[in-house]
Amino acid sequence: YQRRVHGGTLEPKWEEDMHLNVCGHFRSLKLHCKDRDDMDAADSLGTWSISAEELKNGARVDDWVELVGRGTGQLRIKVHYTPAELLYISPVVPNVFFPVRNGCRVTLYQDAHTGGEPRVTVRHSPEWNPPGGDWKKMHAEERFGFQTMDNDNGFSSEPGAEVEHVPRNCWEEIYTAISEAKHFIYITGWGVWVNMSLLRRGPVVDGEEMLTTGELLKKKAEEGVAVRVMAWNEKTSWNNPFVPHPAGLMGTHDEETLAYFEGTGVQCILAFRDGGEGLGPKFTQLAGAVASEGFLWTHHQKTIICDAAPLVSEDGGCPEGRRMIGFVGGLDITNGRWDTPQHTLYRSLQTEHKDDFLNNVNEGLVVTQEYGPREPWEDLHAKVEGPVVRDLASNFDQRWRQQEPELADALLDLNAEPMIPEEDDTVMGSSHPDTWAVQVLRSADERVAADITGIDDSIQQAYVHNIRRAKKFLLIENQYFLGSSQHWLEEADPEMAPHVVPVEIARKIVSCIANGERFSAYIIIPMYSALI
């Protein structure tokens, strides 16, 4: 684990908390302090170590320790070990940047569009009995009493009642949210493409146009809405008039998007993702200068945060001002992402995908828009409401200020009017009382987000946290699945992909077998990952 780099001082202060998930057999914990000159490789100043056996037996360190190696030096540290079985009780992921937020609502989306299919009938088990023995669930604050409900389909007030879940249309609801924003719209993306529409099967309001994303955002900016777009700066794309390559090898269209919004009311920035420092020798040998120059590191956050009308409470009241809503998940607003659960390959080539054809997985074949097939796309997304949206907005604010500090004044004060005060921005007690506890997780460090000390690896922390808490099964669906290279049976390497998620899954299965317990792990990855 590499931590912060301090320059221009011989007395650095890290002031960091490091929570390391340990899974495997280890001899010791070693801290390695290095001196990194501007142009030279990191030089070792010394190390300090303690045996794993001592930590396992309860040893604690809270003192200055001597570095062993070149010269002399000391580190002020605190170290202790806590067994996993004492940690993983609460569903809340501990020791990460953003806390869990109560009083929220989450709407889950399968694919960009569903057309309301497939519908699922949910029967509430008569055996389910909440604390207190009352079917009517109560929040910790009793003024927020509510019953279960499924989106807008009504309440189920009795055990055993059936509710039909109708899947929602993600991109149509994003289009509507953007259209109805009056104060601000913040967007991050791996790719944000302006020349396509989020709508494919007609306008959301009869008689209105089906604007492209670029047209819609420019229209909102012309209405006085603060529209801020932050896309990944893909280094193989450029707008050189003599050798144009605006889409880039990855097809992010970032230079096209930047050029499109130039001179408009939409403020768009392209953000690099720096990387390369601290790579092991094998990775550096494979990647070379490509890694150190940032070609391999991407911004993969896909978020939209905007203002919306306030909710009407159960007593009919409505606070003045505007609340915040957010969209977050796996869907970029770019080409190839619009799809349905049917995942048609040919049928939509001249309709929904006429101007949105993508296929990067047919190696050696000439695949065209005219004949297909198109590449199907499945991703999950979510709409979030309530206090957690402020954490999404904070993430945007931190990234914008860190990566484009000269435009920091372009961000609005979202704690000022007309925004609803944070203490009143809750879904609980509203006419839609389907409430959740929600926690924002991310992968970021101080180079890409302000207000971070070191690294926020809360996504990995959450994986490990929930793998260790699981009792019966795991279901993981991901575009890529690689890691725990230090435990590979062939060509094991502690530097290639050392995160612990795969070995944590293996450990969970082994421990359940040893205890005579049934446990299943389902891992779904694409036959062909996008762009490979």
N, C-alpha and C positions, 0 to 999 in steps of 0.2 A: 504494500500500500504506500503510494507516494503522497506526501503531504505538501504543505505550502512551501514556497521558496521566498526567502527574505533577502533583499539586496541592500547593499550599502551600510551594513552594520556588522560588528563583531559580537554583538550581544542580542541575537534575535529572540523575539518572544512569539511563540506559536499560539499559545492560549487556545488550544484545540482539544476537543473531546473526540476520541477515536473509539468506536465500538466495532470490534472485529469479530465476525462470525467464524468460529473455528470448527472445522469438520475434517477429521482425519487423524493420523498419528504424527506427532511433532515432538522434536527433542527440546526445542527452546523457543523463546520469543526474543528476537533481536531487533534493536533500534540502531539504525545506521545514519549517522549525521555526515552530510557531504557539503563540500564547498564548490559551488558552481560558478566558475568564472564566465565572463560574457561570451568568450569564444571557445573555451576549452571544455572538455568533458568533465563531468562531476568528479571531484577529488574527495577521497575519504578523509574525514577528520577523526573518525573513531567510531567505535561501536559500544553498545552496552547490551547485555543479555541476561536472561534468567531462565532456568530450566523449566520445562513444561511440568515436570513432576512437582516442583516447588509450588507453582501456581495451583495445580490440581489439589494439593494438600492444604491450600488455604493461605499461602504466603501473600502478603500485601506490601507494596512499595509506595511510600509517600515521603520522598526525600530527594536531596541532590545525589546524583550518582556520577561516578567517574567514567569518562569515555576511555576506552582502550584503543590505542593505535597511534597515529601520527600526532605528536605534540601532546598538549594537555587540554582538558576541558571538562565541563560538567553539564548535565542536563537535570532540570527540575521536573520530576515526573510523578504520576500516581498510576499504579498498575494493580489490577486484581482480576480474578477469574470467577465467573458465575456459571454454574452448570445450566445447560439448556432447560432442564426440567423445572427450574425455578423461575424462568423468564417468561415462558410463552403461555400465559393464562388469558390475558385480555386480548380481544381482537384489535385493539389499537396498536399500531406500529410505534414502538418507543424510540426515543433518542434520535428523532429526525427533525427537519426544519419546520414543517407545518404540522400543527396539532389536528386532532379529529374535531370536526365541527358537527354539532347537533342541530336539529331543526331544519334539515335540508330535504330536498326532493331530487330524485334521479329518474330520468326517463332513458331507457336503454334502447338502442337501435341496432338492428341487424341489417347490414348493408346500407347503401345510400338511399334505397327506395324499396318498399315492400308491397305497396298497393294493398295493404291491410291483410296480407297473407304471409305465412300460414297462421290461422287463428288457433289459440290454445285455450281450452277450458280448464280453469283452475278450481279445484274443490278444497276448501279450507277444512282441514282435518278436525273432526269433532273431539279428537284426543288432545288437540293442542289447547293448553290452558295456561294463560299468562300468570305471572306472579299476582297474587291477590285473588285468583279464582274468577275474575270478571273478564268476560270476552271483550269488553270495551277496554282497549289498551290505554294506559295512562303514561304520559311522559313524567320525568322526574319532577317537572314543574306541573302541578295538577291543573293549572289553568289551561294547559294544552291537552285536554282530553280529546281523543279522536278514535275513529274506527278505521278498519282496513278498507282500502279502496284500490281499484286498479285503473290508473290513468284517469280518463274521464268517463269510465263506464259505470260509475255508481258504486254504492257501498254494499258490502256484505256484512250484515249485522249479526248473523248467527253462525255458529259452528256448523260445518257441512254445507254451507251455501256455495253455489257455483258462480264464478265470475269468468266471463269470456275476455281473454286478453287479445286485443287487436294491435298488431305491430304498427308502429308509426313510421312516417316517411321522413328520414333524417334531413336530407337536403332541402326538402320543401319547408321544413320547420326552421332550418337555418336561414333560408331566403326570407321567410316571413319575419323572423327576429331582426334581421338586418334592415328590412324594409320599415319596420315599426320603431327602430331606434331613433331617438331624438337628441341624444346628448353625446354619446361616444360609441365607437366600434374599434376594438383592438383585435388584431389577427396575427397569429404566428403560424408558420407552416414549413415543412420540408420543401414543399413547392406550393405556390399560389399562382394559378393560371387565370389570366383575365379574359381569355377569348372563348370561354364556354359558359353555358348557363347551368345553374343548379337545378333548373326545371326542365323536364323532358316530356311530360305528358299533359301539358297545359298549364296555364297560369294558376296561381293559388287563389286569385280573385278574378272572377269572370270579367272579361273586357280589358284587363290589364296586360301589359307586355310581359314577355319572358326575357328579361334583360340578361346579358352576360354578367359574370361576376365583376368585371371591370366597369361596365356601364352602371351597375347597381351601386358600387362603392363611390364612383364619381358623382352620381346623382345624390347620394346621401351627403357627401362633402359639400355639394352646392347648396344643400338645404341648411348648412351650418353645423352638421354633425362632425365631430372630431374623429376622422378615420385614420388609423395608424396601422400599417402593415409591416411585419418583420418576417422576411423569408430567409432561408439559408442561402448563403453566397457560395454557389457551386463553382469551384475554381476552373473547371474546364469550359465554362460558358463565358462569352464576351460579345461585345457589340462593335468590334473593329470593323469599319466599313469595307476594308480590303479583304479581310478573312473573317466574315461573320460566322459566329457559332453561338447564337443566343440561347438555344435550348440546352446546350451542354451535353456531355456524355450521359448524364443521369436523367436528362429530360425534365429538369426542374423549371425551365422557362424563367429563371430568376431575372436575367437581363431584360427579357421582353417585358416582364412585369414592371421592373424599375423604369424602363423607358416609357411605358404606357402611362404611368402616373406622373411623369415629369411635367411640371408646369400646371398641375391640377391641385385641387384642394386636398387630395389624398397624400399623406406623408408616408413614403415607403423607404425602408432601409433594407440592405442585404447584410446579413451577419455571418461572419466567418466562424468556424469552430476550430480553434487552435488545438494542436496536440503534438505528440512526439517526444516530449521530455520524459525521461525516465524509462523509455522502452528498453526491453531486454535486448541482448545482442542478436538473438535469433530473429526476433521481430524486425529489428533494424536491418538485418541482412536481407530479409525478404522484402521489406517495404522500401528501404533506402530513403532517398530524399523525399519521395512521395509522401511518406508518413510525417516527416518533420515539417514539411511545408503545409500540412493541413488538408491534403487531398482525401485522406481516409476518414475524416471526422465530420459528422453531419449534425445539424440541428433537427431533431425528429419530433419536436413538440408540435401538436396540432391543436390549437385552441382558438376559440372565438369568444370574446367577452363583450357584452353590450348592455345598454340600459333597456328597461322594459317597464310597462305599466305596473303599478303596485297590485298586489292581490287583495281581493275583497275578503275580509275576515268572516267568521261564522256568524257574528252578530250584525253583519251588514256594513261594518265600518270599513273605511279605506284610507290609509295614511296618504298624506300629501307627498308629492315628489316621485322619484323614479327609483326602482330597484335594479339590481344587476342579475343577469342570467349568463350562463356560460355553456359552451359546447367543447368537449374534450374527448380524445380517443385516438383511433387509428386512421381516420379518413382525412386526407389532404383535400383541399379544394383545387384539384388539378385533374389532368386528363387521365382516363382509364379507370377512375374510381367509381363512377356511377354504375351500379349494378343492382340486380334484384336477387332474391333467393333462388330463382330459376337459373341464373347464370347462363343465359343463352350465348351461343358461340357465333351463330350466323343470322338468326331471325331478326336481330335489332340493328344489323349493319347499315341499313338504309333508313332507319327511323331514329331511335334514341341515341345510337352511336354513330350517326352519319358524320358528325363533325368532331367525334371524340373516339378515335380508333387507337388502340394500343395493343401491341403484342411484342414482347421482348424475350419470349421463351422458346421460339421455334428455330433453334439453331440449324443453319444449313438450308433452311427453306425460305422461299420468297413468299412472304405473307403480306397481302395488301388489303386496303379498305374495301375494295370491290368484291373480293372473294372470301376474305377471312381465313381462318377463324380469328376472332378477337380473344384477348386474354381475359378470362373471368377474374373478378376481384371480390374478395370477401374481407370485410373488416368490421369491427365493432366500434360504436361511438356512443356518446352519452350527452344528454343535456342535464345540467346541474343548476339548482336554484337554492337560494338561502345563503347562510354565512360563508359556505365554502367558496363561493364565487369570488369573494374578496381575496382569497389566497391565490386563485388563478390570476386575478388582476395584479396582485403583488408580484407574482412570477414574471408577468409581462413587464411591469414597471422596472424590476431589477435587471432584466435582460436588456431592455432598451437603454437604461441609464449607464450600464456597464459597456455596452457595445456601440453606443452612439451618444456619448456624453454631451457633445455639443448641441444635441437636440433634446436634452432632458426637459427643457421648458415646454416642449410640445405635448407633454403628458398633462392630463387634467388632475385636479385634486378630487378624487372620488369620494372623499369624506365630507365634501362641501355640498351645499345645495346645488342642484335640485335632487341630489341622491338622498335616499332614505338613510337615517342614521343606522349604524351597524346593529345596534341593539334591537331595532325594529324590523330589520331585514331578515325575517324568518318565515318559513313556510308553515310552521306550526300555528294552529288556530285559524288558518285560512280556509277557504271553501274547497281547497284541494289538500286534504290532510294526509297524504301518503308521504310520510317523512322518513328520512334516512340519517344516519351518522356517516359522514364522508371525510376522507383525508386525502390531501393532495400529495402525490409522490412524484419524484423527478430524478434525473441524473444531471447534475450541474456542478460547476466549481466556480471559484472566484474570478476566473478569466472571462466567464460568460454571463455572470449574474452578480450584481452588487449585493452587499449585505451578507454574503456567504463567507464564512471562515473555513478555508480548506475545501472540502468536497461534500456535496449532498448526494449520497448514493442511496436515497430512500427507496428507490424501486427495487434494488437488490436486497435491501434490508427487509422490505415487505415480502418478497419471494421467500426468503429464508424464514421469516417470522411465521408465515402461513403454512409453509411446508411442515415446520416443526409442530404447529398446532393441529394439523389435519389428523382426523381419527379414522376415516373410512376410505377416502379417495382424494386424488388430485386430478384436475383437468386443466391442462395448459395448452393454449393455442398461440402460436407465435410464428412470425415470418422466418426467424432464424433461431436455432437452438444449438449453442456451442459453449463449452466452458469446462471448468475443472481439469484443465490440461495437465496439472501436476499429478493427476491420478490416471491419466490415459494408460491403457494396457500396452500400447505401442507408441513409441516416441513421446513418452511423458516429458512435459516441459513446464516448469513452474512460472514461466514468463509469457507464454503464448496467449492463453485465455484462462487466467487462474481463478475467476470468480467461482463461487462454491455451489451454485444452484444445482447442477446435475449430480454432484456427489451428495448433496443434501437429500435429494430424492432417493438415491441408491441407499443411503444410510437409513432413511425412513423405512424403506421396504425390508432391508435386512433386519432392522430392529423388530418389525412386526412379525416377520417369519420366526425370529428367535422367541417371541412371546406367544406364538401360536395364534396370531391375530390376522384376519383377512384385511388386505389393503391393496388398492388398485391405483395405478398412475397412468393416466391417459394423456399422451403428448401428441398434438396435431401440428404438423408443419406442412407447407405446400410442397407438392412434387417438384415445382420449380419456383424458387424465390424470385421476386420481381427483379428485373435487370440482370439476372444471372442465367 
